[in-house]
């Protein structure tokens, strides 16, 4: 399956999860009503009223049938649905902050370049390389002070994703092994696993809440009896009623954890298959099976393995790189496949010996992987003999499926950026300054107007840094601009809401300073706001509903590439979508920024399997003249990013 099919499967699994939740709630209602009916039967047996005496003469089975038809049973059903629903929504609201909430719950500490040690800088650099290679915004990295070897990716989408690693992971694994682990986690980001993972957490919490209520009833009453033992001896009926309440608490505990037991089985079964897929993807991304294979071998040979000690570890057990908690029924409840099976799949010739990382001698830093023969890093991925259709298919196939060539290209791009700019991208004040520098106009008069606006609107420290960095940014090759923007995203996400509001206002002012919108300005604004604000629009449109918007974007692309035969290129895109009589706008000198933005917002809400058709049509328009300009490459990535589709670096092709 490709990226889009994986996303669609993840959505279908969410639908299945809802169906399973409904079944679980129905089961909870039935068992809760049954338990409460028995509880009331024995309570009445200890009472002295006339109705209670009559109830004592009713057999238990008949009593339950009467109770099931009563309004009380209906109220119980409504209460169970309400309690489960509220608990689930509460947990989902807790996790709505994205991956950051999961990392903080697990005791993770946000790592930044300015306060990172050597091990932490190593993981930051690897995550940055993998993000740029795959076309993702660079995710923040959290380190957990755990000695075991483990990691996770968490978030509601790739835009609010975080990578978490244990201290043992970054200390005991070398660069190749860490790269394999990070590639594994990026596979989860691409395959739509993260959002499903958080929904599983919220769903299981809703089912678990019945058991938690049972715990409250059970321990509340047992503690009361222990603290006032003398009073019970003077009131026999009170003691019996309390025992009945304790029994109810125990029944609710059993009900809640019975549902959780089966929920965990489902969670484990889904998780195990996804781990095999992520392992295979990690090998594809890096072309180095020894990387992830040796990381798994070190887990097997390490005394602490991949176990986590944090109290919250169990609720996120299906998110980790390795099995994070011990389970009573390891074959049934384990969220990960057996370690030896995972190793055998990536290293078929494995001799079944593990690696003890504590005994292993320290090795020098690994050399960065080189591009495959015939594909030097940074070179065009396409030959001059390839047809437009073949190139378009190659671009589409790379979405969500980066290769070692993309990784080598990303490494070369990062190394080509001056160290002063790389450092600036990692700090909130200077990251803002970098984006401002990228938007300063080449014409002196317009640039002076923009600088005057920033002097009034930007933070004084940011403005000062911008003046220092402008010379370096001005000399930066065009092909490295997008990478610099993506490297700045984690720092921009650290801005407070008031700071971000000022930053966004300044961006708009810079773009509108010359009374026109360039394509690069639009691309920069879209990439920054899409990822810093991390919004995921709902799917609600089909391609046939968006003729006007598609016509506008096609015209924009043709204008960007200065295509020699604009009408022919436009027709290629239209035919790719199977449309007829779509108007082509020839007068494209003054695009309306709000009009473009509105069109993109609608296109970002395309149904997931409609997106590849649109992007392939865009790719065919771009290469209709047999070349890809830097402007076209930027525009394609910005469009794909707006549609929440990660595109690896596209090299210009002439």
Secondary structure, 3 states (H helix, E strand, C coil): CCHHHHHHHHHHHHHHHHHHHHHHHHHHHHHHHHHHHHHHHHHHHCCCCHHHHHHHCCCHHHHHHHHHCCHHHHHHHHHHHHHHHHHHHHHHHHHHHCHHHHHHHCCCEEECHHHCCHHHHHHHHHHHHHHHHHCCCCCEEEEECCCCCCEEEECCCCCCCEEEEEHHHHHHCCHHHHHHHHHHHHHHHHCCHHHHHHHHHHHHHHHHHHHHHHHHHHHHHHHHHHHCHHHHCCCHHHHHHHHHHHHHHHHHHHHHHHHHHHHHHHHHHHHHHHHHHHHHHHHHHHCCHHHHHHHHHHHHHCCCCCCCCCCCHHHHHHHECCCCCCCCCHHHHCCCCCHHHHHHHHCCCCCCCCCCCCCCCCCCCCCCCCCCCCCCCCCCCCCCCCCHHHHHHHHHHCCCCCCHHHHHHHHHHHHHCCHHHHHHCCCHHHHHHHHHHHHCCCCHHHHHHHHHHHHHHCCHHHHHHHHHHHHHHHCCCHHHHHHHHHHHHHHHCCCCHHHHHHHHHHHHHHHCCCCCCCHHHHHHHHHHHHHHHCCCCCCCECHHHCHHHHHHHHHHHHHHHCCCCHHHHHHHHHHHHCCCCCCCCCCCCCCCHHHHHHHHHHHCCECHHHHHHHHHHHHHHHCCCCCECHHHHHHHHHHHHHCCCCCCCCCCEC
